């Protein structure tokens, strides 16, 4: 039986260190990379998932960009944080603080989120053993785990380094490594390498 996540991907999750790319719109603008160029890169590098994050555009522009990505890429497009844009995406990724804004009880928060997103994909960022064990009890499709290494784009307090493989092993959900991850990194027990600005440096 394929999981909900595997159905969205269109294959059984057996390989590891597959490519999951962050499309941070502000980074694209700064680096002068069009969405069209971004799509071409994704196709060339066999990207399996894209997460769209946008802190600078209007909701209408974000909707248009999501629809563009969906029309050009035949892979799941996940929206970062914006539950209100879920109808234009295949899933939602939230941080720990986003969950707490919805409800301080994470199980209740999940129920409320699921009412809005139905059976679309849902990911949660985790940073330590406690958060992974909590996530194991929740109706998630995947977890982000990090930071793997230091990153220039975010202020990171916890660097997991090689400890990430042990932590990933205790997760019931497929694990996506975040923070300072490169395309070619081979990290044990990790299903997806989540690559941010390093995607454009190849």
C-alpha positions, 0 to 999 in steps of 0.5 A, spaced: 500 500 500 502 506 498 502 512 503 498 518 501 505 521 500 507 516 496 501 517 492 502 524 491 510 523 489 507 517 484 512 512 486 514 508 492 519 511 497 525 507 497 531 511 495 534 516 499 537 523 499 532 525 493 531 532 491 527 537 495 528 544 493 526 550 496 523 556 492 524 562 496 521 567 492 526 573 495 532 569 493 530 568 486 529 576 486 535 577 489 539 572 484 535 575 478 532 568 477 526 567 473 521 562 475 521 560 468 529 559 469 527 555 476 523 550 473 528 549 468 533 547 473 528 543 477 527 539 470 534 538 469 536 536 476 530 531 477 527 535 483 522 531 486 518 536 491 518 544 491 516 548 497 514 555 495 516 560 500 514 567 499 515 573 504 515 579 499 509 578 494 501 579 494 497 573 495 495 574 488 502 574 486 503 568 490 497 564 487 499 566 480 506 563 482 504 557 485 499 556 479 505 557 474 509 552 478 504 547 478 502 547 470 510 546 469 512 541 474 509 534 475 511 534 482 508 536 489 508 543 490 508 545 497 506 552 500 510 554 506 506 557 512 500 560 508 494 555 509 490 560 505 493 558 499 492 551 500 487 550 494 493 552 489 498 547 492 499 540 494 501 540 501 503 545 507 509 545 511 509 549 517 514 550 523 513 549 530 511 556 532 506 556 526 503 550 530 503 553 536 499 559 533 493 554 531 493 551 538 498 549 544 496 542 543 499 539 537 494 534 536 488 539 536 492 543 532 493 538 527 485 536 527 484 544 525 489 544 520 486 537 517 479 540 516 482 546 512 487 542 508 483 535 507 488 529 505 493 534 502 500 533 504 503 536 511 510 537 513 512 539 520 519 542 522 523 539 527 530 540 531 530 535 536 528 528 539 522 531 543 519 534 537 520 528 533 517 523 538 511 528 538 511 528 531 510 521 531 504 521 534 501 526 529 497 525 522 503 528 518 506 526 511 513 528 513 518 532 517 523 537 516 529 535 520 535 540 522 539 544 521 544 539 518 549 544 517 550 552 518 546 556 513 547 563 511 540 564 510 537 563 517 539 564 524 540 557 527 541 555 534 542 548 533 546 544 528 545 537 528 551 535 524 552 527 524 547 526 529 541 527 524 542 520 522 540 517 529 535 522 530 532 521 523 532 513 525 527 514 530 522 518 526 515 514 523 515 519 518 519 520 512 525 525 514 527 531 509 534 534 512 534 542 512 539 547 513 545 547 509 544 541 505 547 540 498 545 536 492 550 531 493 550 530 500 549 523 502 546 523 509 543 516 512 536 515 514 534 521 510 529 521 504 530 528 502 535 533 501 532 540 502 536 544 498 535 552 498 540 557 495 545 551 494 541 549 488 543 555 484 550 554 486 551 548 482 
